[in-house]
Amino acid sequence: MKLLAITSCPNGIAHTYMAAENLQKAADKLGIAMKVETQGSIGVENQFTEEDIRQADGIIIAADKTVDKSRFVGKKLIAVGVQEGIRNPETLIKQMISGDVPVYKGQGNGEGTPSKPTGAKQQNAFYRHLMSGVSYMIPFIVVGGLLIAIALSIGGVPTPGGLQIPEDSFWKTIEKLGAASFTFMVPVLAGFIAFSIADRPGLAPGMIGGYIAANGSFYGSEAGAGFIGGIIAGFLAGYVALWIKKWKVPKAITPIMPIIIIPVLSSLIVGLAFIYLLGGPIAQVFESLTSWLASMQGASSILLALILGAMISFDMGGPVNKVAFMFGSAMIAEGNYQIMGPIAVAICIPPIGLGLATFLFKRKFHNAERESGKAAFTMGLFGITEGAIPFASQDPLRVIPSIMVGSMAGSVIAMLGGVGDRVAHGGPIVAVLGAVDNILMFFVAVIVGSIVTALMIKLLKKDQIEPQLAGASAVAEAAPAIETPRSEAVRPVSMPTSEAQHPVNKLTDIISLDLIEPSLSASTRDEIIDEMIAKLDAEGVLTTSAEFKQAILKREQESSTGIGMNVAVPHGKSAAVLKPRVVFGIKQEGIDWSSADGTPAKLIFMIAVPAENKGNEHLKILQMLSRKLMDDEFREQLLQVKTKQEAYRLLDQIH
């Protein structure tokens, strides 16, 4: 089977490439040939050829902006949001493998989507169309903001009214270029919202409607209807064009519908509706909103900063984040830079704060997370909030509140410090490029917010002793109850004489046929524990089984020893244990062990260690298990054994 995938997000920076990477990895894992086309901020990369499309068995589109599907008529097609491509790539591919996917039939299905639900999580249409417009709008704000910022910082002259550029200066021309870029913002926003809804026939009426919305002279308003008017114009133009597209007309007229009739009629309807009905009322609302924001002082400005900081960090590039971001971007075009300032600070705090936490509080993170912290910190410097996503997905209940508190703190400092941002972006990069007003307070806000995030992580997040399924140390990190202090790690094991002469070099040094059960009979977790403890008791390993069980259950209360991949490693260190031993059992039906990945435990290793054991032999056991149990083929072989002897021969490979 050969599949094609397209990934795209509104900003075209992080989500686009994260989804592409995860889809490619999932395809490789499942043995499926896949080519991924990314439609990011730098354009289309790895673009499909006609031959690619002809040979493809299906198409997966994971995007939060409109993607042209006309190339894929007659192909099976799944269309979902970009987050699905990041979080559930295997599910999408398996759905395609199952064949339960509709064939894309083209524009006859309306809005360019598959004719029936694909079964995967569907995108919200309003959000998709809105984000499509925002993605095309952002470059105009960035170009305009940077050109104006550069012109002011280099060519500006201090005056009682602030920095001013002399009329005869070269930098005045640069400032005018920046201002020209801003004039396209609302028309482009409206045009591409309409394009997302109705395809090319909606583009012209959308842009015309957006232009009218932004120019109040059409309906007697000084300020115009702003970005709110642009959004309304875009949706109105898109759905009017889509409605006209569905008209049944003579075949002779069909060819001119998309290039003459639909654009002309849609433009007339939208333009006249704005001039005579919508423009004035919307402009009044927008003027009131802008005035209210501009006049915010004291407690009200702090409340706004708190709300914006929380929204930006809540879903790290998702819908809530984008609403706040778009709000700040629109205010830039209105000359209110004080809204984007706190947003620019909040944007970078989650990844920078988490990167800082991985450096300051190493015990809160696994090795792989500490490495990810370096990348997150770097992404934060460039204003990419998505750098925090890997941490939030691992531990959302602790990480998300931490980054929200940090972002809110930074946003409040930025608001009180008069930090402004002339560019629709965030992070220290915008300050370096001269787009930030009050740079000192900008960096103070970022630093304080990042430190608050790191401290919240220290407060809320547990020391990481739980397994990370992607790491080779999964099992070893699952055993805090029997972890040995570093200073004692080199001491010899305190065992009976007969044991001391035989150091543990492989698992079968501390396991026997009598400690193996290829078919566990119990049906609950606690009953399985009892069954395995009974084997230790029968072997003469325990002085009292009740005391050892108490140690096992105490460890389970801390957090489940179900490490995922159908494996559980219950363990205990107790005075009731006379010598280190491991019991191995198989439960083909699986037992609910509250595993990290939700899989039932089928391969169960119980480790028993004496309380007085000061050596490192138990760590060797865990290391042995961790390395071998990461091998999918080895786990599958264990699940297939029928006798104790078969199991023993396989376990003898663990060394």
Salt bridges, closest charged atoms under 4 A:
GLU21 OE2 - LYS25 NZ 3.77
GLU37 OE2 - ARG71 NH2 3.13
GLU51 OE2 - ARG54 NH2 2.45
ASP52 OD1 - LYS2 NZ 3.46
ASP52 OD2 - LYS35 NZ 2.59
GLU90 OE2 - LYS29 NZ 2.99
GLU90 OE1 - LYS94 NZ 3.62
GLU111 OE1 - ARG128 NH2 3.76
GLU111 OE1 - HIS129 NE2 3.20
GLU167 OE2 - LYS172 NZ 3.67
GLU175 OE1 - LYS172 NZ 2.90
ASP199 OD1 - ARG200 NH1 3.89
GLU371 OE2 - LYS374 NZ 3.34
GLU386 OE2 - HIS15 ND1 3.02
ASP395 OD1 - ARG398 NH1 3.23
ASP395 OD2 - LYS461 NZ 3.15
ASP437 OD1 - ARG422 NE 3.39
ASP463 OD2 - ARG363 NE 3.28
ASP463 OD1 - LYS364 NZ 3.30
GLU466 OE2 - ARG555 NH2 3.33
GLU477 OE1 - HIS366 ND1 2.65
GLU499 OE2 - ARG581 NH2 3.01
GLU517 OE1 - LYS535 NZ 3.59
ASP526 OD1 - ARG525 NH2 2.87
ASP530 OD1 - LYS549 NZ 2.85
GLU556 OE1 - ARG525 NH1 3.89
GLU589 OE1 - LYS587 NZ 3.73
GLU617 OE2 - LYS620 NZ 3.71
ASP632 OD1 - ARG635 NH2 2.61
ASP652 OD1 - LYS506 NZ 3.19
